[in-house]
Every structure is written in C-alpha cells, then in structure tokens.
Amino acid sequence: MTDRTDDDIRGTAHGGAPVPLSVLDLVTVGAGYTSSDALATSVRIAQLAESRGFHRYWVAEHHSMPGVASSSPAVILAYLAARTGRIRLGSGGVMLPNHAPLVIAEQFGTLEAMAPGRVDLGLGRAPGTDGATAAALRRTDRLNEGADDFPQQLAELLRFLDDDFPDGHPYARIHAVPGPVQGSSAGGVQSAHRPPVWLLGSSGFSAQLAGTLGLPFAFAHHFSARNTIPALDLYRQSFRPSADLDAPYALIGVAALAADEESEARRQVRAAALNMLRLRTGRPGLVPTPEEAEAHPWTEAETEFVNSWNANVVHGTGEQVRAGLDALRERTGADELMLTANAHGPDVRVRSYELIADAYGLPTA
C-alpha cells in the first residue's frame, strides 16, 4: 500500500473564499458548437482555474447525451493533464458499475503516472445515462446488479489499486499497471502513488458507505438539493478514520453561473434549464441558445419545472453568486464547493469562473 495523507484530499482556500473552490465540468455542447469546441473550452477553463487558485477540476461520466461530451473521463483527464501543471484533476465521477474494476485501476494508474500527485478517482454507482444505454455499456439487462454489487466492486477496485489481494485469491497474481507492483525508484520513492478515492452520491447510500470506509465524499447538490444536508449529516455520523482520511471531508457540487449583468445570468440559466427539461422528458439535445429559450412556447408545467430547477442554481453577478455560495456553505458546512457552470456558449462559461474568482479575490492570472 502506498503512503497517503489528508493533504492528498484536503484543499486550501484562497482569497476571501471560506473553503476551497473547485470546478465540475460536464463538457457541455451548445447548439452551433461541436464536441471539439467543448473540449477546447474545457482546456480554457482548466487553465483559468489553475491560474486563479481553484483547487481541483473534475469531469463527469455521461452517455448518449448530445449536449454532454464527457463519456470518457479518463481520456479527457489525460488531455487536460497535458495542458495543465498544478491543479488536481479527477473524475466526478467514473460510474463504477459500467466498468471492470481492473480497467479503472489501470486507467487511473496511467493518469497518476502522467500527472503524479494530482489525480483524484471519484466513483459513482448510477449509470450516468438511461436504462437502454446502461444495458449496452454493461452488455447485460440486469441493471440493478451493478448498483447492488457496488460495495463489492469498490472493494475489488481498492485491492487492485493497492495491489494487495491476499494469497490464494483468484486475482492475487494480477496487477494493475502502472501500479505498486512496479516497486520503488532508486531513491526509495514509490513509483506509483494511489490516487485518492472519493465516493459520489445524491442520496444516503454512498454517504454512509463513504463514512464507514473513511473516504472523502462528494454530494450532487446541483441536482439533489433537498437531500444535501441529510446526506452530509449521515456521512459525518458514519465516519470512521482510515488510512486515507483522519476526519470527514465533504464537498458539494453546485450549479453556479455569474454574468456581468443579473439579467444576462437569468437568460443563460433559463436556456440551460430548458436543456434539462428536454433531457428529463426523453428529448435530449444540444444546449439551446438563450434566444431559443425565450422563443419557446412554455407550458405551465414546463415553467414550474424550470423555476424549481433554477431555484437551486446560484446565479447573478459575481458578487451575488459569492453571497449565494457563502450562504450555501454556511447552511451545509461543506468543506469544499465544486462549481459547475452550465450554459450555451463557451465564453459565457469562461466568464462565469472569472467573475466568481474576482468576487472572492482569488489570485490574478
């Protein structure tokens, strides 16, 4: 087992931020743009986040969604690792039931070799897509099997990452490479550091499991806001110190969009909410423009959905977003805020992170 400390996990707040600020990137694709444009925007945001003092940059696994180009987190992280130098990079998350644990261990061992000491492995148990797509990914129609077996899959993955299957186990002679089996360098330093493992969730299951195992926990406040405080309370109550972490550490994912004018922020988040409405009603597509959202013939039910959705999106000017984030942090006690800016245009997303960084007085580029 490689040495790990809380320093691999815990962040440092900069400027006037009460806790570390990080970025969750869905690699969104707006109408009129391509996946290449979206990935180029991810590089822009990652480099901005690194220069302004954001702590980590995660990408999430989604499938069969035209407006989300993040089906392969490990590939995107390698792309970002080659274009950044300090910021932590990770998955928010890899959906463990979609993959063989050995494959994930190999992928993230490779990423750790590319960007030593700055890779996080965040894991979820949802498919990140609809049932039919999940069946195609897993080549089975027994979709509940993956979620139900999540603790066992996680235990197997951790064994591969630590290269410590017991003698007699069928996998005892199998090694994830790059990994600990490669031993130490001539200077006695471990050649393969295990990426910190995080559990992600939107309910109590992963919160309790993360606490029991002594792992850091990331909660999806951006789409499950009503469960945030109960899940964080359960995580803290369940926490047992481990080799990974001495005390609980929880971040929350927050939808946040800042613009130079409050009215513009409202226009942008309404378009993003229309995209979510279409996804939830089985009509996924590219993120619409604000103009398309303004021209949409809204029904009463659609308006109710959008208003409810945007009630949990912190948006406005940079200072208004800061006030909203500070209030949310105070309410939840989160140790870190991970911000996701979902909007149609690349420049809007980049500008949002600039304004939030300015509002908190983060280091200038």
MIFILUM-179797 format. One record per residue (C-alpha): x, y, z. Coordinates in Angstrom, 3 decimals. Example, Ala and Ser with C-alpha at 12.3 -4.5 7.8 and 13.67 -1.06 7.14 Angstrom:
BEGIN
pt u:12.300 v:-4.500 w:7.800
pt u:13.670 v:-1.060 w:7.140
***
This chain:
BEGIN
pt u:0.000 v:0.000 w:0.000
pt u:1.314 v:3.429 w:-0.913
pt u:1.506 v:6.235 w:1.629
pt u:-1.378 v:8.674 w:1.600
pt u:-2.168 v:11.674 w:3.742
pt u:-5.031 v:14.067 w:4.247
pt u:-3.011 v:16.531 w:2.163
pt u:-3.873 v:14.483 w:-0.927
pt u:-7.522 v:15.250 w:-0.286
pt u:-7.990 v:18.457 w:1.666
pt u:-7.775 v:21.716 w:-0.206
pt u:-6.640 v:25.210 w:0.739
pt u:-8.940 v:28.207 w:0.471
pt u:-7.610 v:31.236 w:-1.402
pt u:-8.524 v:34.906 w:-1.325
pt u:-11.742 v:35.573 w:0.545
pt u:-13.193 v:32.105 w:-0.067
pt u:-14.182 v:30.385 w:3.202
pt u:-13.421 v:26.954 w:1.712
pt u:-11.548 v:25.699 w:-1.376
pt u:-13.344 v:26.287 w:-4.666
pt u:-13.199 v:23.717 w:-7.463
pt u:-14.718 v:23.063 w:-10.899
pt u:-17.002 v:20.301 w:-12.190
pt u:-17.030 v:20.196 w:-15.989
pt u:-19.770 v:18.400 w:-17.928
pt u:-18.096 v:19.374 w:-21.241
pt u:-21.390 v:20.828 w:-22.441
pt u:-22.020 v:21.269 w:-26.164
pt u:-24.220 v:24.186 w:-27.196
pt u:-26.271 v:24.422 w:-30.368
pt u:-23.978 v:25.573 w:-33.181
pt u:-20.869 v:24.171 w:-31.499
pt u:-19.054 v:20.843 w:-31.730
pt u:-17.528 v:18.432 w:-29.240
pt u:-14.130 v:19.740 w:-30.335
pt u:-15.247 v:23.228 w:-29.335
pt u:-16.452 v:21.905 w:-25.968
pt u:-13.175 v:20.131 w:-25.240
pt u:-11.194 v:23.224 w:-26.210
pt u:-13.345 v:25.163 w:-23.758
pt u:-12.507 v:22.609 w:-21.060
pt u:-8.830 v:23.403 w:-21.592
pt u:-9.537 v:27.128 w:-21.323
pt u:-11.464 v:26.688 w:-18.085
pt u:-8.936 v:24.259 w:-16.587
pt u:-6.068 v:26.645 w:-17.294
pt u:-8.073 v:29.579 w:-15.916
pt u:-8.968 v:27.563 w:-12.806
pt u:-5.329 v:26.630 w:-12.274
pt u:-4.080 v:30.208 w:-12.662
pt u:-6.783 v:31.635 w:-10.355
pt u:-6.319 v:29.224 w:-7.450
pt u:-9.204 v:26.791 w:-7.836
pt u:-8.269 v:23.532 w:-6.110
pt u:-9.384 v:20.723 w:-8.417
pt u:-11.013 v:20.130 w:-11.792
pt u:-13.282 v:17.129 w:-12.273
pt u:-15.150 v:15.748 w:-15.280
pt u:-18.236 v:13.538 w:-15.097
pt u:-19.192 v:10.387 w:-16.983
pt u:-22.364 v:10.668 w:-19.080
pt u:-23.542 v:8.654 w:-22.074
pt u:-25.896 v:9.114 w:-25.035
pt u:-26.485 v:12.806 w:-24.315
pt u:-25.808 v:15.061 w:-27.340
pt u:-25.237 v:18.105 w:-25.145
pt u:-22.652 v:16.442 w:-22.887
pt u:-19.325 v:15.331 w:-24.400
pt u:-17.892 v:13.661 w:-21.296
pt u:-18.439 v:9.967 w:-21.975
pt u:-14.750 v:9.121 w:-21.371
pt u:-13.426 v:10.874 w:-18.243
pt u:-10.020 v:9.167 w:-18.290
pt u:-9.376 v:10.302 w:-21.878
pt u:-10.426 v:13.891 w:-21.102
pt u:-8.280 v:13.950 w:-17.964
pt u:-5.226 v:12.848 w:-19.952
pt u:-5.954 v:15.676 w:-22.401
pt u:-6.155 v:18.175 w:-19.533
pt u:-3.121 v:16.776 w:-17.726
pt u:-1.006 v:17.555 w:-20.780
pt u:-2.199 v:21.178 w:-20.725
pt u:-2.010 v:21.979 w:-17.003
pt u:0.720 v:21.696 w:-14.416
pt u:-0.591 v:22.047 w:-10.850
pt u:-4.345 v:21.782 w:-10.459
pt u:-5.766 v:18.473 w:-9.217
pt u:-7.630 v:16.534 w:-11.916
pt u:-10.242 v:13.881 w:-11.343
pt u:-13.458 v:12.117 w:-12.154
pt u:-16.704 v:13.400 w:-10.772
pt u:-17.212 v:10.627 w:-11.377
pt u:-16.484 v:7.370 w:-13.082
pt u:-19.590 v:5.175 w:-12.840
pt u:-18.100 v:2.012 w:-11.371
pt u:-20.869 v:-0.438 w:-12.403
pt u:-20.212 v:0.456 w:-16.068
pt u:-16.603 v:-0.801 w:-15.937
pt u:-14.431 v:-3.671 w:-14.787
pt u:-12.560 v:-2.540 w:-11.632
pt u:-9.220 v:-3.623 w:-13.134
pt u:-9.770 v:-1.340 w:-16.137
pt u:-10.409 v:1.658 w:-13.873
pt u:-7.318 v:0.846 w:-11.793
pt u:-5.205 v:0.707 w:-14.953
pt u:-6.645 v:3.928 w:-16.380
pt u:-6.121 v:5.936 w:-13.215
pt u:-2.743 v:4.383 w:-12.568
pt u:-1.795 v:5.642 w:-16.014
pt u:-3.186 v:9.105 w:-15.240
pt u:-1.245 v:9.171 w:-11.972
pt u:1.925 v:8.362 w:-13.922
pt u:1.142 v:11.242 w:-16.290
pt u:0.343 v:13.766 w:-13.548
pt u:1.958 v:12.464 w:-10.346
pt u:0.297 v:13.507 w:-7.120
pt u:-2.609 v:15.412 w:-8.639
pt u:-5.169 v:12.797 w:-9.706
pt u:-8.463 v:12.038 w:-7.909
pt u:-10.641 v:8.997 w:-8.572
pt u:-14.273 v:9.827 w:-7.857
pt u:-16.709 v:6.925 w:-8.150
pt u:-20.481 v:6.741 w:-8.540
pt u:-22.909 v:3.835 w:-8.702
pt u:-25.500 v:5.275 w:-11.111
pt u:-25.205 v:4.506 w:-14.841
pt u:-24.911 v:8.142 w:-15.930
pt u:-27.495 v:7.502 w:-18.624
pt u:-30.817 v:5.790 w:-19.402
pt u:-31.515 v:2.096 w:-18.877
pt u:-31.090 v:1.015 w:-22.503
pt u:-27.715 v:2.741 w:-22.807
pt u:-26.607 v:1.265 w:-19.483
pt u:-27.503 v:-2.185 w:-20.793
pt u:-25.392 v:-1.560 w:-23.898
pt u:-22.464 v:-0.392 w:-21.761
pt u:-22.629 v:-3.356 w:-19.417
pt u:-23.778 v:-5.938 w:-22.005
pt u:-26.479 v:-7.102 w:-19.605
pt u:-30.114 v:-6.310 w:-18.906
pt u:-29.670 v:-6.935 w:-15.180
pt u:-29.083 v:-3.270 w:-14.401
pt u:-29.747 v:-3.456 w:-10.666
pt u:-26.933 v:-5.941 w:-10.320
pt u:-24.252 v:-3.285 w:-10.760
pt u:-25.721 v:-0.909 w:-8.178
pt u:-26.396 v:-3.695 w:-5.681
pt u:-22.836 v:-5.013 w:-6.059
pt u:-21.253 v:-1.594 w:-5.684
pt u:-19.567 v:-2.256 w:-2.297
pt u:-18.036 v:-5.469 w:-3.632
pt u:-16.905 v:-3.764 w:-6.849
pt u:-15.390 v:-0.956 w:-4.795
pt u:-13.523 v:-3.401 w:-2.554
pt u:-12.111 v:-5.137 w:-5.636
pt u:-11.035 v:-1.823 w:-7.169
pt u:-9.262 v:-0.780 w:-3.968
pt u:-7.431 v:-4.126 w:-3.907
pt u:-6.245 v:-3.577 w:-7.473
pt u:-5.144 v:-0.015 w:-6.694
pt u:-3.193 v:-1.175 w:-3.616
pt u:-2.032 v:-4.440 w:-5.209
pt u:-2.895 v:-6.338 w:-2.033
pt u:-5.164 v:-9.263 w:-2.851
pt u:-4.451 v:-11.955 w:-0.243
pt u:-2.585 v:-15.131 w:-1.113
pt u:-4.941 v:-17.677 w:-2.578
pt u:-7.308 v:-15.116 w:-4.056
pt u:-8.030 v:-15.735 w:-7.774
pt u:-6.688 v:-12.245 w:-8.551
pt u:-3.597 v:-12.422 w:-6.319
pt u:-1.261 v:-12.676 w:-9.312
pt u:-2.991 v:-9.953 w:-11.330
pt u:-1.526 v:-6.454 w:-11.138
pt u:-2.863 v:-3.081 w:-12.259
pt u:-0.037 v:-1.431 w:-14.190
pt u:1.074 v:1.303 w:-13.716
pt u:0.844 v:0.494 w:-10.021
pt u:2.584 v:-0.604 w:-6.829
pt u:3.848 v:-3.862 w:-8.338
pt u:6.496 v:-1.810 w:-10.118
pt u:8.139 v:-1.142 w:-6.766
pt u:10.223 v:1.836 w:-5.747
pt u:12.621 v:4.022 w:-7.630
pt u:16.346 v:4.049 w:-6.889
pt u:15.741 v:6.872 w:-4.411
pt u:13.302 v:4.782 w:-2.437
pt u:10.251 v:6.769 w:-3.551
pt u:7.197 v:4.775 w:-4.576
pt u:6.888 v:4.893 w:-8.354
pt u:3.095 v:4.666 w:-8.330
pt u:1.087 v:6.719 w:-5.846
pt u:-2.523 v:5.605 w:-5.408
pt u:-4.974 v:8.341 w:-6.411
pt u:-7.281 v:9.324 w:-3.543
pt u:-10.620 v:7.545 w:-3.940
pt u:-13.808 v:9.560 w:-3.433
pt u:-17.389 v:8.307 w:-3.306
pt u:-20.045 v:10.374 w:-5.061
pt u:-23.738 v:10.339 w:-4.369
pt u:-27.128 v:12.036 w:-4.426
pt u:-28.701 v:10.075 w:-1.554
pt u:-27.715 v:8.384 w:1.680
pt u:-26.281 v:5.126 w:0.314
pt u:-22.875 v:6.399 w:-0.808
pt u:-22.791 v:8.898 w:2.080
pt u:-22.967 v:6.106 w:4.630
pt u:-20.570 v:3.859 w:2.704
pt u:-18.016 v:6.675 w:2.376
pt u:-18.248 v:7.371 w:6.084
pt u:-17.903 v:3.724 w:7.064
pt u:-14.825 v:3.319 w:4.863
pt u:-13.269 v:6.624 w:5.913
pt u:-13.264 v:8.065 w:2.386
pt u:-13.955 v:11.625 w:1.224
pt u:-17.488 v:12.241 w:-0.031
pt u:-18.852 v:14.402 w:-2.853
pt u:-22.572 v:15.158 w:-2.907
pt u:-24.509 v:16.189 w:-6.023
pt u:-26.307 v:19.212 w:-4.586
pt u:-26.769 v:20.573 w:-8.116
pt u:-29.463 v:18.002 w:-8.886
pt u:-30.488 v:16.658 w:-5.471
pt u:-30.567 v:19.752 w:-3.262
pt u:-33.237 v:18.522 w:-0.857
pt u:-31.052 v:15.559 w:0.121
pt u:-27.855 v:17.549 w:0.718
pt u:-27.992 v:18.174 w:4.456
pt u:-29.400 v:14.719 w:5.375
pt u:-26.691 v:13.023 w:3.307
pt u:-23.871 v:15.122 w:4.758
pt u:-25.173 v:14.506 w:8.278
pt u:-25.261 v:10.758 w:7.613
pt u:-21.728 v:10.847 w:6.207
pt u:-20.353 v:12.650 w:9.245
pt u:-22.212 v:10.393 w:11.678
pt u:-20.976 v:7.255 w:9.880
pt u:-17.370 v:8.374 w:9.501
pt u:-14.591 v:6.133 w:10.770
pt u:-10.940 v:7.293 w:10.452
pt u:-8.920 v:5.369 w:7.875
pt u:-5.518 v:5.286 w:6.218
pt u:-6.942 v:7.758 w:3.704
pt u:-8.556 v:10.315 w:5.975
pt u:-8.463 v:11.190 w:9.671
pt u:-11.708 v:13.181 w:9.750
pt u:-14.697 v:13.675 w:7.416
pt u:-14.206 v:15.736 w:4.287
pt u:-17.206 v:16.549 w:2.112
pt u:-17.561 v:18.677 w:-0.975
pt u:-20.796 v:19.551 w:-2.716
pt u:-21.366 v:20.100 w:-6.413
pt u:-23.145 v:23.409 w:-7.020
pt u:-24.657 v:24.803 w:-10.211
pt u:-23.398 v:28.386 w:-10.327
pt u:-23.352 v:30.919 w:-13.135
pt u:-22.137 v:34.505 w:-12.940
pt u:-22.518 v:37.175 w:-15.614
pt u:-21.721 v:40.863 w:-15.811
pt u:-25.442 v:41.650 w:-15.521
pt u:-28.002 v:39.823 w:-13.395
pt u:-30.475 v:39.788 w:-16.285
pt u:-27.953 v:38.033 w:-18.520
pt u:-27.343 v:35.364 w:-15.896
pt u:-31.107 v:34.739 w:-15.767
pt u:-31.235 v:34.368 w:-19.575
pt u:-28.391 v:31.872 w:-19.572
pt u:-29.667 v:29.643 w:-16.774
pt u:-33.147 v:29.557 w:-18.328
pt u:-31.656 v:28.130 w:-21.521
pt u:-29.696 v:25.540 w:-19.526
pt u:-32.880 v:24.626 w:-17.661
pt u:-34.697 v:24.110 w:-20.964
pt u:-31.957 v:21.671 w:-21.885
pt u:-32.519 v:19.798 w:-18.610
pt u:-36.279 v:19.790 w:-19.188
pt u:-35.792 v:18.159 w:-22.574
pt u:-33.414 v:15.594 w:-21.090
pt u:-35.855 v:14.717 w:-18.301
pt u:-38.687 v:14.256 w:-20.804
pt u:-36.721 v:11.984 w:-23.128
pt u:-35.738 v:14.607 w:-25.710
pt u:-32.020 v:15.200 w:-25.111
pt u:-30.212 v:17.555 w:-27.431
pt u:-27.585 v:20.275 w:-27.640
pt u:-27.817 v:23.085 w:-25.090
pt u:-30.177 v:25.670 w:-26.625
pt u:-29.360 v:29.335 w:-27.039
pt u:-30.953 v:31.915 w:-24.736
pt u:-32.845 v:33.188 w:-27.783
pt u:-34.328 v:29.738 w:-28.368
pt u:-35.361 v:29.559 w:-24.738
pt u:-37.013 v:32.985 w:-24.962
pt u:-38.978 v:31.893 w:-28.040
pt u:-40.017 v:28.547 w:-26.541
pt u:-43.811 v:28.166 w:-26.058
pt u:-43.654 v:27.445 w:-22.335
pt u:-46.466 v:25.453 w:-20.793
pt u:-47.449 v:25.968 w:-17.180
pt u:-45.885 v:22.638 w:-16.187
pt u:-42.640 v:23.461 w:-18.019
pt u:-42.415 v:26.859 w:-16.373
pt u:-42.938 v:25.252 w:-12.980
pt u:-40.133 v:22.752 w:-13.655
pt u:-37.699 v:25.440 w:-14.818
pt u:-38.439 v:27.706 w:-11.879
pt u:-37.970 v:24.819 w:-9.462
pt u:-34.728 v:23.769 w:-11.144
pt u:-33.255 v:27.255 w:-11.218
pt u:-34.098 v:27.817 w:-7.553
pt u:-31.035 v:25.659 w:-6.836
pt u:-28.789 v:27.363 w:-9.400
pt u:-26.748 v:30.135 w:-7.780
pt u:-26.758 v:32.854 w:-10.438
pt u:-26.436 v:36.587 w:-10.889
pt u:-23.468 v:38.943 w:-10.844
pt u:-20.185 v:37.750 w:-9.395
pt u:-20.954 v:39.323 w:-6.018
pt u:-24.452 v:37.833 w:-5.972
pt u:-23.053 v:34.392 w:-6.722
pt u:-20.494 v:34.790 w:-3.965
pt u:-23.236 v:35.692 w:-1.490
pt u:-25.277 v:32.668 w:-2.564
pt u:-22.329 v:30.307 w:-2.306
pt u:-21.336 v:31.637 w:1.108
pt u:-24.889 v:31.129 w:2.374
pt u:-24.978 v:27.597 w:0.982
pt u:-21.666 v:26.741 w:2.569
pt u:-22.838 v:28.126 w:5.908
pt u:-26.039 v:26.102 w:5.683
pt u:-24.386 v:22.790 w:4.769
pt u:-20.977 v:23.022 w:6.447
pt u:-19.380 v:21.709 w:3.236
pt u:-15.573 v:21.533 w:3.309
pt u:-15.302 v:22.435 w:-0.382
pt u:-17.549 v:23.858 w:-3.112
pt u:-17.293 v:22.418 w:-6.620
pt u:-18.900 v:24.737 w:-9.158
pt u:-20.432 v:23.717 w:-12.455
pt u:-21.373 v:26.421 w:-14.966
pt u:-23.850 v:25.071 w:-17.485
pt u:-24.576 v:27.477 w:-20.314
pt u:-24.867 v:27.525 w:-24.080
pt u:-21.731 v:29.423 w:-25.096
pt u:-18.078 v:28.765 w:-24.214
pt u:-17.304 v:32.422 w:-23.476
pt u:-20.197 v:32.604 w:-21.030
pt u:-18.834 v:29.685 w:-19.040
pt u:-15.280 v:31.054 w:-19.007
pt u:-16.502 v:34.496 w:-17.964
pt u:-18.541 v:32.971 w:-15.131
pt u:-15.460 v:31.453 w:-13.492
pt u:-13.541 v:34.720 w:-13.988
pt u:-16.250 v:36.706 w:-12.229
pt u:-16.529 v:34.253 w:-9.341
pt u:-12.741 v:34.290 w:-8.913
pt u:-12.812 v:38.108 w:-8.899
pt u:-15.650 v:38.187 w:-6.382
pt u:-13.639 v:36.046 w:-3.980
pt u:-10.387 v:37.902 w:-4.596
pt u:-8.635 v:34.779 w:-5.863
pt u:-5.099 v:35.236 w:-7.203
pt u:-4.964 v:37.000 w:-10.542
pt u:-3.745 v:35.089 w:-13.560
***
